[in-house]
Amino acid sequence: MEKEMKFCQSCGMPLTEDVLGTNADGSKNEEYCIYCYKDGAFTGGFTMEEMAEFCAQFVDEYNKNTGQSLSRDEYKKTLLQYYPLLKRWKMPLEEQPQTKSPIKQQFIDEVNTIGINDLPKINNLFVLKGSLINLEYHLNGNTVKLLDDNATYWGTQIVREDGCCYGVCCDEHYILVSKYEKDGSNAEIVILKRRG
């Protein structure tokens, strides 16, 4: 008998063993993904609208997996119709356990003090899997990747009006800021800074 596919009750992504969130005691959570739920709390204090806006940036991956060709706005509209069926969005926002991670705020403060031209101040970071954000860089004639595909990082993406993107990625050892095209191509390291 085929196992029933489960979906994250926050963002709607398929739940597989490698992306299960974690409870406060470190055990796996069977209802939420690691990007939405870590250490017994939600990683971002989103409204449903903000969650849909954040997830809409992954429309290309959704289209690839489903054979559809939705625009970002169409995908966001689809998500907003789907989210009210999920457990998180049936809960009042003030009752949702939120991560007030001191390290998350420390990363935000450190990134904002770096002072990179054209990079606006960031006010939130999200838990992202390395394999989703591990871009290729061309250094000294070689192609390299700097992240661990299996690790999770605190990060975000900022899309400028000209379509160029900045990616911010942090862990306990490094802060990486990259600049790249919307599809992740032509990635350049803006700064790779050792923490501490």
ABEGO torsion letter per residue (X at the ends): XBBBBBBBAAAGBBBBAAABBBBAAGBBBAABBAAABBGGBBABBBBAAAAAAAAAAAAAAAAAAAGBBBBAAAAAAAAAAAAAABAAAABBAAABBBBBBAAAAAAAAAAAAAGBBGBBBBABBBBBBAAAABBBBBBGGBBBBABBAABBBBBBBBBBAAGBBBBBBBBAABBBBBBBBAAGBGBBBABBBBBX
